[in-house]
Structures are given as structure tokens and as C-alpha cells.
């Protein structure tokens, strides 16, 4: 099945009128506030994506500078590094056979689902695999583009999975034990900022941009700050400081960059794919639930802990649910984080391998 071509690169268009930018910003803010009021996970990213899709579908796309997009990717890399403290390594080391089996099983199942979608000619090989990978959805979307996948369809698959996994995990957690949700906070308070830590974080992000732009390292803007940030934090040489306005700006730039690539043709194509994509996500959730049952039975892990630990992302959704539930939070987050790091390292090789096999079939 052929996929509609992307719209012409935004960099080639004439500068858009200021009114379009104001409309895009206003639509993004409205979308974020609406989704936050409904307690939808990743609202800060989905709101800008929805606003950008609406404008692109009506032929009112604007230009997002590539350098700004690269900097936004670097900020996301810093955010991921901040969420992975060195204590996670100790958690993994204490039960490494369990982690190897559980992470390997989830990755194998997701790769097989991607292979099936590609084999049935519903999606190209790399797009199908990156869209099926569990992990941090934003990182998967950004990495997929760097490695040749159709970022529009990967975004559709990833964020749809985040939504369905969030609903499933919340439902299971509420049925198993009460989940104590805190008060709704549409705009988080602006905490005190450490100027030195913020300067170091911005320098790390700029290094990632330089690595991708001038070093020509694939996905360097995201992966450079992520891996370097993890190492520097573990060594105690820096503390990553990310005030929420900076994060919101990065989310908006990424959301706009993805959403503006959608056209009416690609939206129609995505709608036709939706039933099969939902079926593949539901199958992945079910398989992970079965894996959790095996962990609970044979490894004597608390069932709810096992379910949240093996849940196929997003990690931020699972973190929120785990924090409000009577589970082993360090175990859950160690499993989620370790799986993401494995996919970040081996994902490109797996995607290329499956794409070659599909092309040869």
C-alpha cells in the first residue's frame, strides 16, 4: 500500500503571516488546556500536534526552523537523561535475569508486530517497526525520522499506543487498588531555578545540536544529550535543570514539526490503517499482560508491579500511575527505563533488519 507523499519541506515555504503563528499558538494552548482538563497523558505534546494538523490540513502550514527543532530534540534528550538516575542501575543489577527476559520478550513481540504490519504491506518496514516499538513515544518518533521512517505514521502509532496503554494501565490499577490522584494542575508552579545547572543543561543541549548538525551523527540531537547527560549525572558532574516553560516550548516545537507534515491524503490513509493499528496495540498490551502474569507466578513479583513494569509505554504514563499505586516504583521504573535504553541502542539495527527481510520476501 502506497503512502501519500509528505508535504513540501516547511523550510522551502515563504515565511507565514504572523496571524498563522498566532492561530497556531492559540490553538495549541487551547488543545493543551482541554487535554489537561481531561487528564490526557502527554497533553503538552498532543495539543500542539492537533493544532498543527488542523492548520496543515487546511493548507495553512507555517515554517519551523530546523535549528529550533533540533534544539527541542536536545531538550527532550536532557529530560530523558534527568529521569534515569544511577539508582536504576542497582535495581537492574539485583534482578538482571528477570530484566533480560522481560525486556527481550516485549521487544521481540513488538518487532514481530512491526514485521507483520510491513509484511502485509500496510506500512513500510522501518515505519512499522518504529511505530510498534514500546518506549518513550516522543523519543521513538524523533529517532524514527532520523533513521528513515515516516514520522507522521510513527507519531500516529506511538501516541495512540500511549493513549490506549494509559487507559488500560489506569483501569487495571484502579481495579486492583485505589489510585490516589492529586489535584488537577493545568499550569505547574514555577520552581526556583539553579542558574548554573540551567546553563550546564543548555550547554549540553547545544552540544547535541552541534553533534547532529555539524558532526552529522544520526539522531545526535536527541541521543547525544541523553547518553552524555546520563553519564555526567551518574558521575556527579552535573545536575540537569529543566524549568517547565523550557519543556513546554520544546514540546510545542516538536508537536508543530510533526503535525505540520500531515495532509488530507495522509490523514485519510491513517484513518484506513486505524483498525489494524489498534488491533496490533491491543495484542501488544495483552501479550505484556500475559508476561506480567508469568512474572507474578514464577518470580513472585507483586501482580500490579509486574503489570506496570511490563506495560508497553509510555514510561511517563506508567510513572504517574505507579506513583499513585501500592507498587514497587523503583522496580517499575527500572524496567521501563532499561527497556527504553535497549531500544534506543538496538532499535535502528532491528528496524533495518526487518525492513531488509520484508523487501526480500
C-alpha positions as CSV (number, residue, x, y, z in Angstrom):
1,X,0.0,0.0,0.0
2,X,1.5,3.3,-1.1
3,X,1.7,6.2,1.4
4,X,0.9,9.7,0.3
5,X,4.0,11.8,-0.1
6,X,4.8,14.4,2.6
7,X,4.0,18.0,2.0
8,X,6.9,20.0,0.6
9,X,9.6,20.7,3.3
10,X,8.5,23.6,5.5
11,X,11.9,25.2,5.1
12,X,11.1,25.9,1.4
13,X,7.9,27.9,2.0
14,X,7.8,31.6,2.2
15,X,7.5,33.0,5.7
16,X,4.0,32.6,7.0
17,X,2.0,35.6,8.1
18,X,2.1,36.5,11.8
19,X,-1.6,35.7,12.0
20,X,-0.9,32.0,11.3
21,X,1.6,31.8,14.1
22,X,-0.8,33.4,16.5
23,X,-3.5,31.0,15.4
24,X,-1.1,28.0,15.8
25,X,-0.1,29.1,19.3
26,X,-3.7,29.9,20.4
27,X,-4.9,26.5,19.1
28,X,-2.0,24.7,20.8
29,X,-2.7,26.4,24.2
30,X,-6.4,25.6,23.9
31,X,-5.6,22.0,23.0
32,X,-3.2,21.6,25.9
33,X,-5.7,23.1,28.4
34,X,-8.5,20.9,27.1
35,X,-6.5,17.7,27.2
36,X,-5.1,18.5,30.6
37,X,-8.6,19.1,32.0
38,X,-9.5,15.6,30.7
39,X,-6.3,14.3,32.3
40,X,-4.9,13.0,29.0
41,X,-1.3,12.0,29.2
42,X,1.2,13.9,27.1
43,X,-1.2,16.8,26.7
44,X,1.6,19.3,26.3
45,X,2.7,17.4,23.1
46,X,-0.6,16.3,21.7
47,X,-2.2,19.8,21.9
48,X,0.4,21.3,19.5
49,X,0.3,18.3,17.3
50,X,-3.5,18.5,16.9
51,X,-3.3,22.3,16.3
52,X,-0.6,21.8,13.6
53,X,-2.5,19.0,11.9
54,X,-5.6,21.2,11.7
55,X,-3.7,24.0,10.1
56,X,-1.8,21.8,7.7
57,X,-4.9,20.0,6.6
58,X,-6.4,23.4,5.7
59,X,-3.3,24.5,3.8
60,X,-2.1,27.0,6.4
61,X,1.2,25.4,7.4
62,X,4.0,27.5,8.8
63,X,7.7,27.1,8.9
64,X,9.5,25.7,11.9
65,X,13.2,26.4,11.7
66,X,15.3,23.2,11.6
67,X,17.7,24.6,14.2
68,X,14.8,25.2,16.6
69,X,13.5,21.7,16.0
70,X,17.0,20.3,16.7
71,X,17.2,22.2,20.0
72,X,13.8,20.9,21.0
73,X,15.0,17.4,20.4
74,X,18.1,18.1,22.5
75,X,15.9,19.3,25.4
76,X,13.9,16.1,25.2
77,X,17.2,14.2,25.4
78,X,18.1,16.1,28.5
79,X,14.7,15.4,30.0
80,X,15.1,11.6,29.4
81,X,18.6,11.7,31.0
82,X,17.2,13.5,34.1
83,X,14.6,10.8,34.5
84,X,17.2,8.0,34.7
85,X,19.1,8.2,38.0
86,X,22.0,6.0,38.6
87,X,20.0,4.1,41.2
88,X,18.2,2.4,38.4
89,X,21.4,0.5,37.5
90,X,21.4,-1.0,41.0
91,X,17.8,-2.1,40.6
92,X,18.6,-3.8,37.3
93,X,21.7,-5.4,38.7
94,X,19.8,-7.0,41.6
95,X,17.5,-8.9,39.3
96,X,19.2,-8.8,35.9
97,X,18.0,-12.2,34.6
98,X,14.4,-11.1,35.2
99,X,15.1,-7.8,33.3
100,X,16.7,-9.5,30.4
101,X,13.9,-12.0,29.9
102,X,11.1,-9.4,30.3
103,X,12.6,-6.7,28.2
104,X,13.7,-9.2,25.5
105,X,10.2,-10.7,25.3
106,X,8.5,-7.3,24.9
107,X,10.9,-6.2,22.2
108,X,10.6,-9.4,20.3
109,X,6.8,-9.2,20.3
110,X,6.7,-5.6,19.3
111,X,9.2,-6.3,16.5
112,X,7.1,-9.2,15.2
113,X,4.0,-7.0,15.2
114,X,6.0,-4.4,13.2
115,X,7.1,-7.2,10.8
116,X,3.5,-8.3,10.3
117,X,2.3,-4.8,9.5
118,X,5.2,-4.4,7.0
119,X,4.7,-7.9,5.6
120,X,1.0,-7.2,4.9
121,X,2.1,-4.0,3.0
122,X,0.2,-1.8,5.4
123,X,3.3,0.2,6.2
124,X,6.9,0.3,5.1
125,X,9.3,-1.8,7.2
126,X,11.1,0.8,9.1
127,X,7.9,2.8,9.8
128,X,6.0,-0.3,11.0
129,X,8.8,-1.3,13.4
130,X,9.4,2.2,14.9
131,X,5.7,2.6,15.3
132,X,5.4,-0.7,17.1
133,X,8.4,-0.2,19.5
134,X,7.4,0.3,23.1
135,X,9.2,3.1,24.9
136,X,9.2,6.9,25.3
137,X,6.9,7.9,22.4
138,X,8.5,11.2,21.7
139,X,12.0,9.7,21.5
140,X,10.7,6.9,19.2
141,X,9.1,9.5,16.9
142,X,12.3,11.6,16.7
143,X,14.6,8.6,16.2
144,X,12.3,7.1,13.6
145,X,12.7,10.2,11.4
146,X,16.4,10.2,11.7
147,X,16.5,6.6,10.6
148,X,14.3,7.0,7.5
149,X,10.8,6.2,8.8
150,X,7.6,8.2,8.0
151,X,7.4,10.3,11.1
152,X,3.7,11.1,10.6
153,X,2.6,7.5,10.8
154,X,5.1,6.6,13.5
155,X,3.6,9.5,15.6
156,X,0.1,8.2,15.0
157,X,1.0,4.7,16.2
158,X,3.1,5.8,19.1
159,X,0.7,8.4,20.6
160,X,-2.3,6.1,20.0
161,X,-0.5,3.4,21.9
162,X,0.3,5.9,24.7
163,X,-3.4,6.7,25.0
164,X,-4.6,3.1,25.0
165,X,-1.9,1.9,27.3
166,X,-2.7,4.7,29.7
167,X,-6.4,3.8,29.7
168,X,-5.6,0.1,30.2
169,X,-3.0,0.7,33.0
170,X,-5.2,3.1,34.8
171,X,-8.1,0.7,34.7
172,X,-6.1,-2.2,35.9
173,X,-4.6,-0.1,38.7
174,X,-8.0,1.2,39.9
175,X,-9.5,-2.3,39.8
176,X,-6.5,-3.7,41.7
177,X,-6.1,-0.9,44.2
178,X,-7.3,2.6,44.6
179,X,-5.3,5.2,42.7
180,X,-4.9,8.5,44.6
181,X,-4.9,11.2,42.0
182,X,-3.7,14.6,43.1
183,X,-5.5,17.8,42.3
184,X,-5.6,19.0,38.7
185,X,-2.8,21.4,38.0
186,X,-3.1,22.9,34.5
187,X,0.0,25.1,34.9
188,X,2.7,23.8,37.3
189,X,4.2,26.3,39.7
190,X,7.5,27.8,38.6
191,X,10.0,26.3,41.0
192,X,13.3,28.1,41.8
193,X,15.9,27.6,39.1
194,X,19.6,26.9,39.7
195,X,21.3,29.2,37.1
196,X,24.5,27.2,37.0
197,X,22.6,23.9,36.4
198,X,20.4,25.5,33.8
199,X,23.5,26.9,32.0
200,X,25.1,23.5,32.0
201,X,21.9,21.9,30.7
202,X,21.6,24.4,27.9
203,X,25.3,23.8,27.0
204,X,24.6,20.0,26.9
205,X,21.6,20.7,24.6
206,X,23.7,22.9,22.3
207,X,26.3,20.2,22.1
208,X,23.7,17.8,20.9
209,X,22.6,20.2,18.2
210,X,26.2,20.6,17.1
211,X,26.7,16.9,17.1
212,X,23.7,16.4,14.7
213,X,24.2,19.4,12.5
214,X,27.9,19.6,12.0
215,X,29.0,16.1,13.2
216,X,26.3,14.5,11.1
217,X,25.5,12.0,13.8
218,X,22.2,10.3,13.1
219,X,19.7,11.4,15.8
220,X,22.6,13.1,17.6
221,X,20.5,16.0,18.8
222,X,18.4,13.6,20.9
223,X,20.8,10.7,21.7
224,X,23.9,12.9,22.4
225,X,22.4,14.8,25.3
226,X,20.6,11.7,26.5
227,X,23.6,9.4,26.9
228,X,26.0,12.1,27.9
229,X,23.6,13.5,30.4
230,X,23.1,10.1,32.0
231,X,26.9,9.6,32.3
232,X,27.5,13.1,33.7
233,X,24.7,12.8,36.2
234,X,25.9,9.3,37.3
235,X,29.4,10.8,37.8
236,X,28.0,13.6,39.9
237,X,29.4,16.2,37.5
238,X,26.2,18.0,36.6
239,X,22.5,18.3,37.5
240,X,20.1,18.7,34.7
241,X,17.8,21.7,35.3
242,X,14.7,22.0,33.0
243,X,12.1,24.7,34.0
244,X,8.7,23.8,32.8
245,X,8.5,26.8,30.3
246,X,11.5,25.4,28.5
247,X,10.0,21.9,28.4
248,X,6.6,23.3,27.1
249,X,8.5,25.2,24.4
250,X,10.3,22.1,23.3
251,X,7.1,20.0,23.3
252,X,5.4,22.7,21.2
253,X,8.2,22.8,18.6
254,X,8.2,19.1,18.3
255,X,4.5,18.8,18.1
256,X,4.3,21.5,15.4
257,X,7.1,19.9,13.4
258,X,5.3,16.6,13.4
259,X,1.8,17.9,12.9
260,X,2.6,20.3,10.1
261,X,3.6,17.3,7.9
262,X,0.1,15.9,7.8
263,X,-2.0,16.5,4.7
264,X,-5.6,15.5,3.9
265,X,-4.3,12.5,1.9
266,X,-2.1,11.2,4.8
267,X,-5.0,11.7,7.3
268,X,-7.2,9.6,5.0
269,X,-4.5,6.9,4.8
270,X,-4.1,6.9,8.5
271,X,-7.8,6.6,9.1
272,X,-7.9,3.5,6.9
273,X,-5.0,2.0,8.9
274,X,-6.6,2.7,12.2
275,X,-8.4,-0.6,12.9
276,X,-5.3,-2.7,12.2
277,X,-3.1,-0.4,14.2
278,X,-5.5,-0.5,17.2
279,X,-5.6,-4.3,16.9
280,X,-1.8,-4.6,17.0
281,X,-1.6,-2.3,20.0
282,X,-4.3,-4.3,21.8
283,X,-2.4,-7.5,21.0
284,X,0.8,-6.0,22.4
285,X,-1.0,-4.9,25.6
286,X,-2.4,-8.4,26.0
287,X,0.9,-10.1,25.5
288,X,2.6,-7.8,28.0
289,X,-0.3,-8.6,30.4
290,X,0.4,-12.3,30.0
291,X,4.1,-11.7,30.6
292,X,3.2,-9.9,33.8
293,X,1.2,-12.9,34.9
294,X,4.3,-15.1,34.3
295,X,6.5,-12.7,36.3
296,X,4.0,-12.7,39.2
297,X,3.7,-16.5,39.2
298,X,7.3,-17.6,38.7
299,X,9.3,-14.7,40.0
300,X,6.9,-13.8,42.8
301,X,6.6,-10.2,41.8
302,X,3.6,-8.3,43.0
303,X,1.0,-8.7,40.1
304,X,0.3,-4.9,39.8
305,X,4.0,-4.2,40.0
306,X,4.6,-6.8,37.2
307,X,1.8,-5.4,35.1
308,X,3.0,-1.8,35.2
309,X,6.7,-2.8,34.8
310,X,5.9,-4.7,31.6
311,X,3.3,-2.3,30.2
312,X,4.4,-1.2,26.7
313,X,4.9,2.5,27.5
314,X,4.8,5.4,27.7
315,X,7.1,5.5,30.6
316,X,5.8,8.8,31.8
317,X,2.2,7.5,31.9
318,X,3.3,4.4,33.9
319,X,5.4,6.6,36.3
320,X,2.3,8.7,37.2
321,X,0.1,5.6,37.7
322,X,2.8,3.8,39.7
323,X,3.4,6.7,42.0
324,X,-0.2,6.7,43.0
325,X,-0.5,2.9,43.5
326,X,0.8,0.5,46.1
327,X,3.6,-1.0,43.9
328,X,7.4,-1.3,43.8
329,X,8.0,2.0,42.0
330,X,11.8,1.6,41.6
331,X,11.3,-1.8,40.0
332,X,8.7,-0.5,37.7
333,X,10.7,2.5,36.5
334,X,13.9,0.5,36.2
335,X,12.2,-2.0,33.9
336,X,10.7,0.8,31.8
337,X,13.9,2.8,31.6
338,X,16.1,-0.2,30.9
339,X,13.8,-1.3,28.0
340,X,13.9,2.2,26.5
341,X,17.7,2.3,26.6
342,X,17.9,-1.1,24.9
343,X,15.6,0.0,22.2
344,X,17.4,3.3,21.8
345,X,20.7,1.3,21.2
346,X,19.4,-1.6,19.2
347,X,16.3,-0.2,17.6
348,X,17.9,1.1,14.4
349,X,19.6,-2.3,13.8
350,X,16.3,-4.2,14.4
351,X,14.3,-1.8,12.1
352,X,16.9,-2.2,9.3
353,X,17.0,-6.0,9.7
354,X,13.2,-6.3,9.4
355,X,12.9,-3.9,6.5
356,X,15.5,-5.9,4.6
357,X,13.7,-9.2,5.3
358,X,10.4,-7.7,4.1
359,X,11.9,-6.4,0.9
360,X,13.5,-9.7,0.2
361,X,10.2,-11.6,0.8
